[in-house]
């Protein structure tokens, strides 16, 4: 039963973080970014936020630095929007699954083109 609540809290954090980062955060270093997932510990003390950022490696690093710097603001806004006893610590991580999937798609397309030529 507790795991179901943790999943629901994670999904709510994901929705609210997307809104906070897109609408409230005014840092120009934050590029085109999507919150792809949130893993919350069972005691709701830590939330790992997975991000997908479009752009160069430099833009990705700048976005991550801006988010880490604004963690206090983001946590306070999250605490106002979600009623929890304690707002979880936020840990921002890159989600490489989208890049990995597009790389596999590119390789499959190249293989199909090569087979069509032969």
Secondary structure, 3 states (H helix, E strand, C coil): CHHHHHHHHHHHHHHHHHHHHHHHCCCCCCCCEEEEEEEECCCCCEEEEEEEECCCHHHHHHHHHHHHHCHHHHHHHHHHHCCCCCCCEEEEEECCHHHHHHHHHHHHHHHHHHHHHC
